[in-house]
Amino acid sequence: MRQNAKKWHLNKNAIGILGFSAGGHLASTAGTHYKTAVIPNKKKTNLRPDFMVLVYPVISFMETLVHQGSRDNLIGKNPQPEKIQLYSNELQVNQDTPPTFLVHAKDDGGVKFQNSEIFYQALKRNGVPAEIYLFDKGGHGFGMNNPTSDVKWMDLVQEWLTRTGLVKTGIIGN
């Protein structure tokens, strides 16, 4: 995205990442492991997202919060403790972690909402701008519209992006 920002008429300094569920783990990994290129980066492109939006994300691989299928698929069924810690992204947050907006439902039966809470707490401890919205209901996989609520979480994201100055117009992509 950053390498083609000019061609695609994007602001190269406002490239965010959005991830849902296991994709939230992928997105949070991009935001916490950005110094480690896993493919050649000959142009030395900045790999750090400028912001993250994580929706019912898998964050932790620690036993109390783990989404077992995500952990098994990423690091195997019998991972070394070092791998569990490395990919428990709440443990990888630092002052340079991108500003983050988190969305989760408290009744999520797939990924415990505490994944979002623990990541949010780590961001705040490190002085990273962050916001969290927790629905009381909605379960797992409600997508762009939680039918149990009148709250439109994507509107909250746009308001946050504008309020924090991460985007100029409040329209994602500008």
TAURUR-V567130 format. One record per run of one state. SS is the DSSP state (A for helix, B for strand, O for the rest). FROM is the first residue (numbers start at 1). LEN is the number of residues. If there is no record, write none. Layout:
ss = <SS,SS>
from = <FROM,FROM>
len = <LEN,LEN>
//
This chain:
ss = <O,B,O,A,O,B,O,A,O,A,O,A,O,B,O,A,O,B,O,A,O>
from = <1,16,21,22,33,51,56,68,76,81,87,89,92,99,106,114,126,130,136,153,164>
len = <15,5,1,11,18,5,12,8,5,6,2,3,7,7,8,12,4,6,17,11,11>
//
